[in-house]
Amino acid sequence: MGAVGLGCMPMSWGYSASQQLGERSVRTVHAALDAGVRLLDTADMYGPFTNELLVGRALKGRREEAFVSTKCGLLVGDQHIVANGRPGYVRRACDASLRRLQTDVIDLYQLHRADPEVPVEETWGAMAELVTMGKVRSLGLCAVGARAPRRSGEGPFEGTIRQLERIQQVFPVSAVEAELSVWSRDALTELLPWCVARGVGLLAAMPLGSGYLTGTLKPGQGFEPEDLRARHPRFTAEVMAANQPVVAGLRRVAERRGATVAQVALAWVLRQGPHVVPVPGAKRERWAVENAGAARVVLDDRDLAEIDALPAARESWD
């Protein structure tokens, strides 16, 4: 049986500000742990910093129950985000994350984005030193968002794979985080095979399509101004309506399985192999518990074939 993680970002950054309530978020983390979730994913840039503080508060007295993943390498400014991969900064960022998380060690420390001004080997070397010092247990690379530079005609993750090959020479990669869902399957072609061949885990980010694959969002409903989806090419009213057949197909399978649409979407991600851990975001206890229950949903060959035949997601520029 596979496992489902918990993406903590929506609790304090990136989504509807009116729904970001600290104490409710703490209860959501506790509900997830009670439901068997172990992986909690955060980053210093979420907030910035407030998400790690929230996770640290939620884990007080329960740290041993969680596998904590956080990230470094991105700085949030006014209307802009910049990468910083300088070794000195990485060391300071780790110490700051440890304080906010109220822990002595980070289970998985991810490089959020490679700094184009710093050789990635230098950044990764500084992160490896943190493992030697006992501050970090393992290292990962986040491939969500801006993709690594790639050459004309290459697949979407070939630049990322070249980065991975370079840093593997410095210190082993334990996990890669990349978008993977029913409507975003690029990682299956190149990235997942690379991970499987090397025993590297794949953390599937946005496995619920930023909420769309739960079947609870309605075309034209609108989003709060600071919500990332307000500017996302898949969340205009027209495109949300055009992508309804994807949700309808998931709903048909869900009805057969006695599950929710979200659980079927997550169960599909889990069926991509034991190296894959979906990390859906959740702001409420109900959703965290429902998502954890996806590990008990068994999809058969008919279900998988039906999901695989669903149309590709449309973007606003299609």
PyMOL commands that set and color helices and strands:
alter all, ss='L'
color gray80, all
select helices_A, chain A and resi 9-11+17-19+22-34+50-58+63-65+87-101+120-132+158-168+186-188+191-198+209-214+228-231+237-242+244-257+261-270+285-296+301-308
alter helices_A, ss='H'
color red, helices_A
select strands_A, chain A and resi 6-7+39-41+67-72+74-77+80-83+108-111+139-142+175-179+201-205+276-279
alter strands_A, ss='S'
color yellow, strands_A
deselect
rebuild
show_as cartoon
